[in-house]
Amino acid sequence: MTFTKRQAIAALGLAGLGAFGALGAAHAAEPLRIGLIATYSGPYADYGRQFDAGIALFLKERKGQIAGRPVEII
């Protein structure tokens, strides 16, 4: 059986898409880790608490996920 150039390119393209999809599924299981820097003492401590509350509300509204990945705040 012989392949034409078009068939070979199509087969390679489909194989590449399959591999890319498998990598995407592997990354979806890993949590998205986000580090936050905020002030929790001194005159700006109130802003730090508000910032944390805003992030918590954002994640609560989105069921703890961003782009289909679970989020871990560190």
N, C-alpha and C positions, 0 to 999 in steps of 0.2 A: 504494500500500500504506500503510495507516495503522497506527500503533503505539498500543497501549493504554499507560496509565501503568505498568502492571506490566511490560510488555515493555521500555519505555524504561529503567526503573530497573534491570532485570536486565541490559540491554545495557551501561549505564554501569558497573554493578558489575563485570561481567566485564572490561570495558576497564580499569578501575582495578586489578583484580587482576593483569592481564597486565602493566601498566606497573610495578606494585610488584614483581612477579617479575623483571622485567628489571633493575630497580635492584638487587635483592638479588644477582643473578648478577654484576653489575659490581663490587659491593663484596666478593664472595667472593674475587676474584682479588687484591685488595690485601692485603698482609700487615698483621697486627695488630701495631703497634709499641708496646712496653712499655718504659718507662724504669725502671731500678732505682737506688735510692740505698742504698748500704751503706758501712760503714767498712772500709777495707782496710789501715789502719795503726793503730798504737797498741795499747792494751790490748784493744780490741774487734775487732781484725782477724780473729781466728778466727771470730767470728760472721758477719762479712761473707763469708768463704770458705764457711762452712756454708750461708749463705743462697743464694749462687750455685750451690752444688752441689745444693741442694734444688730450685731453679728448673730447673736442667738435667735433673734426674731426672724432674720433673713433665712437662717437655716431651718427654723421651725416651719416657716411657710413653704419651704421647698423640700420638706420631709428629709432634711439632713443630707441632701444630694446636690451636686453641681455637675451638670453635663452627664447625668446618669451614674456618677461615681459618688460613693459615700465620702463625707468630709470629716476630717479629724483636725481639730484646732489644737495646736501645740504651743 
